Amino acid sequence: MMPFELLLALFVFAFIASITPGPNNLMLMASGTNFGLKRTLPHMAGVTVGFTLMIVLVGLGLARVFDLFPVALVALKGVSAAYLLYLAWKIANAAPPPDSALDASAGKPFSFLQAAAFQWVNPKAWAMALTAISAYTLPGHPFISLAIMAGVFAGISLLSTSTWAVMGTQVRRFLHSPLRLRVFNVTASLLLVATLWPILTSGDLAVH
């Protein structure tokens, strides 16, 4: 069993890392604003399941790939940057939905699979997973540690994704005009681009 002090530290790390702004949270807020909470639920579930799976696979040894093949890390950073720029462009140019925002014609939010797959090109997700595995794995009990970490991050992720999606739905009430919604989407896209800064300024995926 993980010592209480270490478990508490893991909870604090998971909460702060998950709740602070990043690609997932900014996209969830934008989705909540543009599509409403109900249509954002698959996106929320995909983030939680996708990141929990990442924690498990990284803990089982995927991180060793970067030690053995450093070029893989460079390639990941390039793909991550390109995809985040594409998503930022999509958010900035999202068409204002009609008043009945839950109508199918209002556009397409992320699906469960898209959100789950996005974790593998999300630099913040990689930083969280690699940091958690390196800092909170008990040498004598790696599998127990991994199971605890997966459970903690799954629970915290549910809280974080719900919070940001609901924030988006609340913001929606103040964005009745197409102009205000356009300003919000452009602002969200610029913040998403800003999350690229750690990729461009550090030698690894760590978010400082």
Secondary structure as UniProt FT lines:
FT   HELIX           4..19
FT   HELIX           23..35
FT   HELIX           37..57
FT   HELIX           58..62
FT   HELIX           63..68
FT   HELIX           70..92
FT   TURN            101..102
FT   HELIX           104..106
FT   HELIX           112..118
FT   HELIX           119..121
FT   HELIX           123..136
FT   TURN            139..140
FT   HELIX           142..172
FT   TURN            173..174
FT   HELIX           178..194
FT   TURN            195..196
FT   HELIX           197..201
//
